[in-house]
Amino acid sequence: MMAPVSTAPVRAKKQPLSAREREVAVLIANGLTNRQIAARLVIAVRTTDNHVQHIFDKLGVFSRAQVAAWVAMEGMLGHRGSVYPALPSAMG
């Protein structure tokens, strides 16, 4: 006897983070501080703090290392571990 076939639509995997939160998560995974993320994205540090807290809440994590692990598991890191070019060095 065959199991009944579901007629419910198949749902695509929902991305738990907004585009901006994913951007912040990648920067967290690259080791940037909230202040550095704010400077990179040209937003207030408080806004960055809010994004980081929302990321923690949505992913159910408690550390930046856990965010970095999630970013890696999602395949969000680009060539050489970053999707963003390195900041210019002050030393030239």
Biopython code that builds the backbone (N, CA, C, O; Angstrom):
import numpy as np
from Bio.PDB.StructureBuilder import StructureBuilder

atoms = [
    (1, "MET", "N", (0.847, -1.182, 0.000)),
    (1, "MET", "CA", (0.000, 0.000, 0.000)),
    (1, "MET", "C", (0.890, 1.243, 0.000)),
    (1, "MET", "O", (1.840, 1.330, 0.778)),
    (2, "MET", "N", (0.588, 2.182, -0.854)),
    (2, "MET", "CA", (1.381, 3.399, -0.978)),
    (2, "MET", "C", (0.906, 4.445, 0.025)),
    (2, "MET", "O", (-0.281, 4.545, 0.337)),
    (3, "ALA", "N", (1.880, 5.228, 0.524)),
    (3, "ALA", "CA", (1.542, 6.321, 1.434)),
    (3, "ALA", "C", (0.857, 7.427, 0.648)),
    (3, "ALA", "O", (1.175, 7.636, -0.523)),
    (4, "PRO", "N", (-0.081, 8.142, 1.272)),
    (4, "PRO", "CA", (-0.750, 9.226, 0.554)),
    (4, "PRO", "C", (0.249, 10.322, 0.179)),
    (4, "PRO", "O", (1.172, 10.622, 0.936)),
    (5, "VAL", "N", (0.053, 10.904, -0.980)),
    (5, "VAL", "CA", (0.920, 11.976, -1.467)),
    (5, "VAL", "C", (0.348, 13.299, -0.984)),
    (5, "VAL", "O", (-0.845, 13.563, -1.130)),
    (6, "SER", "N", (1.206, 14.120, -0.412)),
    (6, "SER", "CA", (0.773, 15.424, 0.075)),
    (6, "SER", "C", (0.565, 16.377, -1.090)),
    (6, "SER", "O", (1.361, 16.411, -2.029)),
    (7, "THR", "N", (-0.502, 17.143, -1.021)),
    (7, "THR", "CA", (-0.760, 18.147, -2.045)),
    (7, "THR", "C", (-0.347, 19.535, -1.569)),
    (7, "THR", "O", (-0.550, 20.526, -2.271)),
    (8, "ALA", "N", (0.235, 19.601, -0.368)),
    (8, "ALA", "CA", (0.684, 20.890, 0.161)),
    (8, "ALA", "C", (1.863, 21.381, -0.659)),
    (8, "ALA", "O", (2.717, 20.588, -1.055)),
    (9, "PRO", "N", (1.918, 22.698, -0.921)),
    (9, "PRO", "CA", (3.036, 23.227, -1.696)),
    (9, "PRO", "C", (4.345, 23.064, -0.925)),
    (9, "PRO", "O", (4.379, 23.169, 0.301)),
    (10, "VAL", "N", (5.402, 22.810, -1.659)),
    (10, "VAL", "CA", (6.723, 22.703, -1.041)),
    (10, "VAL", "C", (7.236, 24.113, -0.847)),
    (10, "VAL", "O", (7.267, 24.907, -1.787)),
    (11, "ARG", "N", (7.637, 24.423, 0.368)),
    (11, "ARG", "CA", (8.128, 25.769, 0.670)),
    (11, "ARG", "C", (9.636, 25.815, 0.536)),
    (11, "ARG", "O", (10.348, 24.910, 0.971)),
    (12, "ALA", "N", (10.103, 26.882, -0.072)),
    (12, "ALA", "CA", (11.545, 27.088, -0.179)),
    (12, "ALA", "C", (12.088, 27.403, 1.211)),
    (12, "ALA", "O", (11.380, 27.948, 2.058)),
    (13, "LYS", "N", (13.347, 27.055, 1.431)),
    (13, "LYS", "CA", (13.986, 27.349, 2.708)),
    (13, "LYS", "C", (13.983, 28.854, 2.929)),
    (13, "LYS", "O", (14.518, 29.610, 2.118)),
    (14, "LYS", "N", (13.384, 29.281, 4.022)),
    (14, "LYS", "CA", (13.294, 30.705, 4.328)),
    (14, "LYS", "C", (14.590, 31.181, 4.957)),
    (14, "LYS", "O", (15.120, 30.555, 5.874)),
    (15, "GLN", "N", (15.086, 32.287, 4.454)),
    (15, "GLN", "CA", (16.294, 32.891, 5.011)),
    (15, "GLN", "C", (15.896, 33.590, 6.311)),
    (15, "GLN", "O", (15.043, 34.477, 6.300)),
    (16, "PRO", "N", (16.509, 33.195, 7.428)),
    (16, "PRO", "CA", (16.095, 33.783, 8.710)),
    (16, "PRO", "C", (16.538, 35.229, 8.908)),
    (16, "PRO", "O", (15.998, 35.925, 9.768)),
    (17, "LEU", "N", (17.507, 35.688, 8.130)),
    (17, "LEU", "CA", (18.037, 37.035, 8.312)),
    (17, "LEU", "C", (17.711, 37.918, 7.107)),
    (17, "LEU", "O", (17.615, 37.446, 5.974)),
    (18, "SER", "N", (17.546, 39.205, 7.384)),
    (18, "SER", "CA", (17.363, 40.165, 6.297)),
    (18, "SER", "C", (18.681, 40.301, 5.534)),
    (18, "SER", "O", (19.718, 39.814, 5.983)),
    (19, "ALA", "N", (18.633, 40.956, 4.394)),
    (19, "ALA", "CA", (19.848, 41.162, 3.594)),
    (19, "ALA", "C", (20.900, 41.923, 4.405)),
    (19, "ALA", "O", (22.078, 41.570, 4.367)),
    (20, "ARG", "N", (20.493, 42.951, 5.129)),
    (20, "ARG", "CA", (21.442, 43.746, 5.916)),
    (20, "ARG", "C", (22.011, 42.909, 7.054)),
    (20, "ARG", "O", (23.205, 42.983, 7.346)),
    (21, "GLU", "N", (21.153, 42.108, 7.702)),
    (21, "GLU", "CA", (21.635, 41.237, 8.785)),
    (21, "GLU", "C", (22.629, 40.211, 8.262)),
    (21, "GLU", "O", (23.608, 39.903, 8.941)),
    (22, "ARG", "N", (22.394, 39.675, 7.063)),
    (22, "ARG", "CA", (23.354, 38.744, 6.472)),
    (22, "ARG", "C", (24.680, 39.450, 6.217)),
    (22, "ARG", "O", (25.746, 38.873, 6.434)),
    (23, "GLU", "N", (24.617, 40.693, 5.760)),
    (23, "GLU", "CA", (25.826, 41.480, 5.517)),
    (23, "GLU", "C", (26.598, 41.669, 6.829)),
    (23, "GLU", "O", (27.816, 41.498, 6.866)),
    (24, "VAL", "N", (25.892, 42.018, 7.889)),
    (24, "VAL", "CA", (26.517, 42.192, 9.202)),
    (24, "VAL", "C", (27.068, 40.857, 9.698)),
    (24, "VAL", "O", (28.163, 40.817, 10.258)),
    (25, "ALA", "N", (26.337, 39.780, 9.506)),
    (25, "ALA", "CA", (26.792, 38.460, 9.953)),
    (25, "ALA", "C", (28.105, 38.077, 9.283)),
    (25, "ALA", "O", (28.997, 37.528, 9.931)),
    (26, "VAL", "N", (28.229, 38.363, 7.989)),
    (26, "VAL", "CA", (29.477, 38.059, 7.279)),
    (26, "VAL", "C", (30.624, 38.886, 7.856)),
    (26, "VAL", "O", (31.736, 38.381, 8.004)),
    (27, "LEU", "N", (30.366, 40.130, 8.178)),
    (27, "LEU", "CA", (31.411, 40.971, 8.767)),
    (27, "LEU", "C", (31.794, 40.471, 10.161)),
    (27, "LEU", "O", (32.965, 40.519, 10.539)),
    (28, "ILE", "N", (30.815, 39.996, 10.918)),
    (28, "ILE", "CA", (31.109, 39.381, 12.215)),
    (28, "ILE", "C", (32.017, 38.175, 11.996)),
    (28, "ILE", "O", (33.009, 37.998, 12.703)),
    (29, "ALA", "N", (31.671, 37.349, 11.012)),
    (29, "ALA", "CA", (32.456, 36.142, 10.719)),
    (29, "ALA", "C", (33.879, 36.485, 10.297)),
    (29, "ALA", "O", (34.794, 35.681, 10.475)),
    (30, "ASN", "N", (34.066, 37.673, 9.742)),
    (30, "ASN", "CA", (35.392, 38.116, 9.337)),
    (30, "ASN", "C", (36.150, 38.795, 10.478)),
    (30, "ASN", "O", (37.242, 39.326, 10.278)),
    (31, "GLY", "N", (35.560, 38.772, 11.673)),
    (31, "GLY", "CA", (36.254, 39.247, 12.859)),
    (31, "GLY", "C", (36.147, 40.728, 13.150)),
    (31, "GLY", "O", (36.878, 41.233, 14.002)),
    (32, "LEU", "N", (35.261, 41.443, 12.471)),
    (32, "LEU", "CA", (35.128, 42.864, 12.721)),
    (32, "LEU", "C", (34.336, 43.124, 13.996)),
    (32, "LEU", "O", (33.417, 42.377, 14.333)),
    (33, "THR", "N", (34.698, 44.175, 14.689)),
    (33, "THR", "CA", (33.952, 44.613, 15.869)),
    (33, "THR", "C", (32.724, 45.387, 15.410)),
    (33, "THR", "O", (32.607, 45.727, 14.233)),
    (34, "ASN", "N", (31.810, 45.666, 16.334)),
    (34, "ASN", "CA", (30.636, 46.458, 15.981)),
    (34, "ASN", "C", (31.042, 47.838, 15.471)),
    (34, "ASN", "O", (30.450, 48.343, 14.517)),
    (35, "ARG", "N", (32.026, 48.437, 16.083)),
    (35, "ARG", "CA", (32.498, 49.759, 15.647)),
    (35, "ARG", "C", (33.053, 49.682, 14.220)),
    (35, "ARG", "O", (32.791, 50.572, 13.410)),
    (36, "GLN", "N", (33.811, 48.638, 13.908)),
    (36, "GLN", "CA", (34.370, 48.465, 12.568)),
    (36, "GLN", "C", (33.272, 48.195, 11.543)),
    (36, "GLN", "O", (33.325, 48.686, 10.416)),
    (37, "ILE", "N", (32.276, 47.406, 11.949)),
    (37, "ILE", "CA", (31.147, 47.129, 11.055)),
    (37, "ILE", "C", (30.404, 48.422, 10.749)),
    (37, "ILE", "O", (30.056, 48.685, 9.597)),
    (38, "ALA", "N", (30.163, 49.228, 11.774)),
    (38, "ALA", "CA", (29.466, 50.503, 11.587)),
    (38, "ALA", "C", (30.232, 51.397, 10.609)),
    (38, "ALA", "O", (29.635, 52.008, 9.723)),
    (39, "ALA", "N", (31.533, 51.469, 10.771)),
    (39, "ALA", "CA", (32.349, 52.290, 9.871)),
    (39, "ALA", "C", (32.304, 51.748, 8.449)),
    (39, "ALA", "O", (32.192, 52.517, 7.495)),
    (40, "ARG", "N", (32.390, 50.432, 8.300)),
    (40, "ARG", "CA", (32.383, 49.806, 6.973)),
    (40, "ARG", "C", (31.060, 50.051, 6.253)),
    (40, "ARG", "O", (31.040, 50.304, 5.048)),
    (41, "LEU", "N", (29.943, 49.975, 7.004)),
    (41, "LEU", "CA", (28.622, 50.106, 6.402)),
    (41, "LEU", "C", (28.078, 51.533, 6.451)),
    (41, "LEU", "O", (26.987, 51.807, 5.950)),
    (42, "VAL", "N", (28.839, 52.430, 7.054)),
    (42, "VAL", "CA", (28.461, 53.835, 7.214)),
    (42, "VAL", "C", (27.100, 53.935, 7.906)),
    (42, "VAL", "O", (26.168, 54.567, 7.409)),
    (43, "ILE", "N", (27.024, 53.285, 9.077)),
    (43, "ILE", "CA", (25.840, 53.341, 9.929)),
    (43, "ILE", "C", (26.302, 53.617, 11.358)),
    (43, "ILE", "O", (27.489, 53.507, 11.666)),
    (44, "ALA", "N", (25.369, 53.971, 12.219)),
    (44, "ALA", "CA", (25.699, 54.237, 13.620)),
    (44, "ALA", "C", (26.073, 52.944, 14.339)),
    (44, "ALA", "O", (25.585, 51.867, 13.996)),
    (45, "VAL", "N", (26.936, 53.064, 15.329)),
    (45, "VAL", "CA", (27.321, 51.899, 16.124)),
    (45, "VAL", "C", (26.087, 51.304, 16.784)),
    (45, "VAL", "O", (25.963, 50.082, 16.871)),
    (46, "ARG", "N", (25.180, 52.143, 17.248)),
    (46, "ARG", "CA", (23.948, 51.655, 17.895)),
    (46, "ARG", "C", (23.112, 50.822, 16.914)),
    (46, "ARG", "O", (22.517, 49.817, 17.300)),
    (47, "THR", "N", (23.072, 51.242, 15.658)),
    (47, "THR", "CA", (22.361, 50.473, 14.636)),
    (47, "THR", "C", (23.016, 49.117, 14.458)),
    (47, "THR", "O", (22.333, 48.101, 14.334)),
    (48, "THR", "N", (24.341, 49.103, 14.446)),
    (48, "THR", "CA", (25.071, 47.837, 14.349)),
    (48, "THR", "C", (24.758, 46.960, 15.551)),
    (48, "THR", "O", (24.514, 45.763, 15.402)),
    (49, "ASP", "N", (24.764, 47.551, 16.740)),
    (49, "ASP", "CA", (24.426, 46.796, 17.948)),
    (49, "ASP", "C", (23.052, 46.132, 17.800)),
    (49, "ASP", "O", (22.875, 44.968, 18.159)),
    (50, "ASN", "N", (22.084, 46.885, 17.266)),
    (50, "ASN", "CA", (20.734, 46.342, 17.068)),
    (50, "ASN", "C", (20.737, 45.195, 16.061)),
    (50, "ASN", "O", (20.094, 44.169, 16.283)),
    (51, "HIS", "N", (21.462, 45.367, 14.950)),
    (51, "HIS", "CA", (21.545, 44.298, 13.950)),
    (51, "HIS", "C", (22.146, 43.036, 14.577)),
    (51, "HIS", "O", (21.639, 41.934, 14.367)),
    (52, "VAL", "N", (23.213, 43.199, 15.336)),
    (52, "VAL", "CA", (23.874, 42.043, 15.960)),
    (52, "VAL", "C", (22.915, 41.340, 16.918)),
    (52, "VAL", "O", (22.833, 40.112, 16.923)),
    (53, "GLN", "N", (22.193, 42.106, 17.723)),
    (53, "GLN", "CA", (21.239, 41.496, 18.654)),
    (53, "GLN", "C", (20.140, 40.752, 17.906)),
    (53, "GLN", "O", (19.747, 39.658, 18.309)),
    (54, "HIS", "N", (19.640, 41.340, 16.817)),
    (54, "HIS", "CA", (18.610, 40.658, 16.023)),
    (54, "HIS", "C", (19.148, 39.368, 15.416)),
    (54, "HIS", "O", (18.442, 38.361, 15.365)),
    (55, "ILE", "N", (20.392, 39.398, 14.959)),
    (55, "ILE", "CA", (21.020, 38.189, 14.410)),
    (55, "ILE", "C", (21.084, 37.109, 15.479)),
    (55, "ILE", "O", (20.700, 35.966, 15.231)),
    (56, "PHE", "N", (21.567, 37.463, 16.671)),
    (56, "PHE", "CA", (21.650, 36.499, 17.772)),
    (56, "PHE", "C", (20.270, 35.906, 18.067)),
    (56, "PHE", "O", (20.120, 34.693, 18.215)),
    (57, "ASP", "N", (19.262, 36.788, 18.150)),
    (57, "ASP", "CA", (17.905, 36.339, 18.477)),
    (57, "ASP", "C", (17.346, 35.416, 17.399)),
    (57, "ASP", "O", (16.798, 34.358, 17.709)),
    (58, "LYS", "N", (17.481, 35.812, 16.139)),
    (58, "LYS", "CA", (16.916, 35.028, 15.045)),
    (58, "LYS", "C", (17.596, 33.677, 14.878)),
    (58, "LYS", "O", (16.946, 32.682, 14.559)),
    (59, "LEU", "N", (18.913, 33.646, 15.094)),
    (59, "LEU", "CA", (19.647, 32.390, 14.939)),
    (59, "LEU", "C", (19.650, 31.559, 16.217)),
    (59, "LEU", "O", (20.018, 30.385, 16.195)),
    (60, "GLY", "N", (19.241, 32.167, 17.334)),
    (60, "GLY", "CA", (19.244, 31.451, 18.609)),
    (60, "GLY", "C", (20.653, 31.160, 19.093)),
    (60, "GLY", "O", (20.921, 30.094, 19.648)),
    (61, "VAL", "N", (21.553, 32.115, 18.880)),
    (61, "VAL", "CA", (22.945, 31.938, 19.291)),
    (61, "VAL", "C", (23.306, 32.967, 20.355)),
    (61, "VAL", "O", (22.571, 33.924, 20.600)),
    (62, "PHE", "N", (24.458, 32.741, 20.978)),
    (62, "PHE", "CA", (24.874, 33.603, 22.080)),
    (62, "PHE", "C", (26.273, 34.165, 21.921)),
    (62, "PHE", "O", (26.770, 34.859, 22.808)),
    (63, "SER", "N", (26.918, 33.869, 20.788)),
    (63, "SER", "CA", (28.286, 34.372, 20.603)),
    (63, "SER", "C", (28.556, 34.684, 19.141)),
    (63, "SER", "O", (27.892, 34.180, 18.235)),
    (64, "ARG", "N", (29.550, 35.530, 18.948)),
    (64, "ARG", "CA", (29.972, 35.881, 17.597)),
    (64, "ARG", "C", (30.564, 34.665, 16.883)),
    (64, "ARG", "O", (30.456, 34.542, 15.663)),
    (65, "ALA", "N", (31.186, 33.776, 17.644)),
    (65, "ALA", "CA", (31.746, 32.551, 17.049)),
    (65, "ALA", "C", (30.630, 31.692, 16.467)),
    (65, "ALA", "O", (30.807, 31.082, 15.412)),
    (66, "GLN", "N", (29.485, 31.636, 17.141)),
    (66, "GLN", "CA", (28.355, 30.862, 16.634)),
    (66, "GLN", "C", (27.799, 31.500, 15.356)),
    (66, "GLN", "O", (27.392, 30.795, 14.433)),
    (67, "VAL", "N", (27.785, 32.824, 15.307)),
    (67, "VAL", "CA", (27.357, 33.513, 14.087)),
    (67, "VAL", "C", (28.326, 33.162, 12.956)),
    (67, "VAL", "O", (27.900, 32.864, 11.840)),
    (68, "ALA", "N", (29.622, 33.198, 13.246)),
    (68, "ALA", "CA", (30.633, 32.860, 12.237)),
    (68, "ALA", "C", (30.456, 31.437, 11.732)),
    (68, "ALA", "O", (30.603, 31.177, 10.537)),
    (69, "ALA", "N", (30.144, 30.523, 12.627)),
    (69, "ALA", "CA", (29.914, 29.129, 12.224)),
    (69, "ALA", "C", (28.690, 29.038, 11.324)),
    (69, "ALA", "O", (28.711, 28.312, 10.330)),
    (70, "TRP", "N", (27.629, 29.759, 11.654)),
    (70, "TRP", "CA", (26.421, 29.751, 10.831)),
    (70, "TRP", "C", (26.725, 30.308, 9.441)),
    (70, "TRP", "O", (26.294, 29.746, 8.434)),
    (71, "VAL", "N", (27.464, 31.407, 9.388)),
    (71, "VAL", "CA", (27.841, 32.015, 8.104)),
    (71, "VAL", "C", (28.608, 31.000, 7.258)),
    (71, "VAL", "O", (28.341, 30.849, 6.066)),
    (72, "ALA", "N", (29.556, 30.309, 7.878)),
    (72, "ALA", "CA", (30.345, 29.309, 7.154)),
    (72, "ALA", "C", (29.465, 28.166, 6.663)),
    (72, "ALA", "O", (29.605, 27.722, 5.523)),
    (73, "MET", "N", (28.562, 27.688, 7.509)),
    (73, "MET", "CA", (27.680, 26.579, 7.127)),
    (73, "MET", "C", (26.729, 26.973, 5.993)),
    (73, "MET", "O", (26.345, 26.130, 5.183)),
    (74, "GLU", "N", (26.358, 28.233, 5.938)),
    (74, "GLU", "CA", (25.465, 28.719, 4.889)),
    (74, "GLU", "C", (26.215, 29.003, 3.588)),
    (74, "GLU", "O", (25.604, 29.338, 2.574)),
    (75, "GLY", "N", (27.551, 28.866, 3.624)),
    (75, "GLY", "CA", (28.352, 29.111, 2.426)),
    (75, "GLY", "C", (28.407, 30.573, 2.037)),
    (75, "GLY", "O", (28.525, 30.905, 0.858)),
    (76, "MET", "N", (28.321, 31.447, 3.028)),
    (76, "MET", "CA", (28.285, 32.878, 2.760)),
    (76, "MET", "C", (29.670, 33.518, 2.695)),
    (76, "MET", "O", (29.784, 34.709, 2.405)),
    (77, "LEU", "N", (30.706, 32.756, 2.956)),
    (77, "LEU", "CA", (32.061, 33.300, 2.871)),
    (77, "LEU", "C", (32.559, 33.152, 1.446)),
    (77, "LEU", "O", (32.403, 32.100, 0.827)),
    (78, "GLY", "N", (33.150, 34.199, 0.939)),
    (78, "GLY", "CA", (33.651, 34.171, -0.427)),
    (78, "GLY", "C", (35.073, 33.650, -0.502)),
    (78, "GLY", "O", (35.568, 33.018, 0.431)),
    (79, "HIS", "N", (35.707, 33.917, -1.594)),
    (79, "HIS", "CA", (37.086, 33.508, -1.844)),
    (79, "HIS", "C", (37.986, 33.990, -0.707)),
    (79, "HIS", "O", (37.907, 35.146, -0.292)),
    (80, "ARG", "N", (38.821, 33.119, -0.220)),
    (80, "ARG", "CA", (39.755, 33.405, 0.876)),
    (80, "ARG", "C", (39.038, 33.814, 2.152)),
    (80, "ARG", "O", (39.587, 34.566, 2.957)),
    (81, "GLY", "N", (37.822, 33.330, 2.346)),
    (81, "GLY", "CA", (37.127, 33.529, 3.616)),
    (81, "GLY", "C", (36.394, 34.830, 3.775)),
    (81, "GLY", "O", (35.887, 35.108, 4.862)),
    (82, "SER", "N", (36.312, 35.661, 2.722)),
    (82, "SER", "CA", (35.621, 36.924, 2.872)),
    (82, "SER", "C", (34.930, 37.320, 1.585)),
    (82, "SER", "O", (35.433, 37.049, 0.495)),
    (83, "VAL", "N", (33.787, 37.957, 1.705)),
    (83, "VAL", "CA", (33.123, 38.500, 0.530)),
    (83, "VAL", "C", (33.441, 39.978, 0.389)),
    (83, "VAL", "O", (32.979, 40.625, -0.551)),
    (84, "TYR", "N", (34.220, 40.516, 1.308)),
    (84, "TYR", "CA", (34.572, 41.921, 1.281)),
    (84, "TYR", "C", (36.076, 42.084, 1.149)),
    (84, "TYR", "O", (36.835, 41.328, 1.756)),
    (85, "PRO", "N", (36.515, 43.051, 0.370)),
    (85, "PRO", "CA", (37.951, 43.289, 0.277)),
    (85, "PRO", "C", (38.482, 43.809, 1.604)),
    (85, "PRO", "O", (37.744, 44.401, 2.392)),
    (86, "ALA", "N", (39.742, 43.587, 1.837)),
    (86, "ALA", "CA", (40.368, 44.052, 3.081)),
    (86, "ALA", "C", (40.362, 45.582, 3.124)),
    (86, "ALA", "O", (40.431, 46.250, 2.093)),
    (87, "LEU", "N", (40.278, 46.108, 4.330)),
    (87, "LEU", "CA", (40.387, 47.545, 4.493)),
    (87, "LEU", "C", (41.797, 47.974, 4.140)),
    (87, "LEU", "O", (42.746, 47.227, 4.376)),
    (88, "PRO", "N", (41.952, 49.178, 3.571)),
    (88, "PRO", "CA", (43.305, 49.647, 3.265)),
    (88, "PRO", "C", (44.135, 49.730, 4.540)),
    (88, "PRO", "O", (43.639, 50.129, 5.594)),
    (89, "SER", "N", (45.375, 49.358, 4.431)),
    (89, "SER", "CA", (46.265, 49.393, 5.583)),
    (89, "SER", "C", (46.777, 50.802, 5.805)),
    (89, "SER", "O", (47.122, 51.508, 4.858)),
    (90, "ALA", "N", (46.823, 51.202, 7.065)),
    (90, "ALA", "CA", (47.349, 52.518, 7.404)),
    (90, "ALA", "C", (48.863, 52.556, 7.206)),
    (90, "ALA", "O", (49.461, 53.630, 7.139)),
    (91, "MET", "N", (49.471, 51.388, 7.113)),
    (91, "MET", "CA", (50.921, 51.321, 6.983)),
    (91, "MET", "C", (51.356, 51.325, 5.520)),
    (91, "MET", "O", (52.552, 51.290, 5.228)),
    (92, "GLY", "N", (50.378, 51.367, 4.584)),
    (92, "GLY", "CA", (50.716, 51.458, 3.165)),
    (92, "GLY", "C", (50.956, 50.168, 2.602)),
    (92, "GLY", "O", (51.254, 50.059, 1.412)),
]
sb = StructureBuilder()
sb.init_structure("model")
sb.init_model(0)
sb.init_chain("A")
sb.init_seg("    ")
for serial, (resi, resn, name, xyz) in enumerate(atoms, 1):
    if name == "N":
        sb.init_residue(resn, " ", resi, " ")
    sb.init_atom(name, np.array(xyz, "f"), 0.0, 1.0, " ", f" {name:<3s}", serial, name[0])
structure = sb.get_structure()
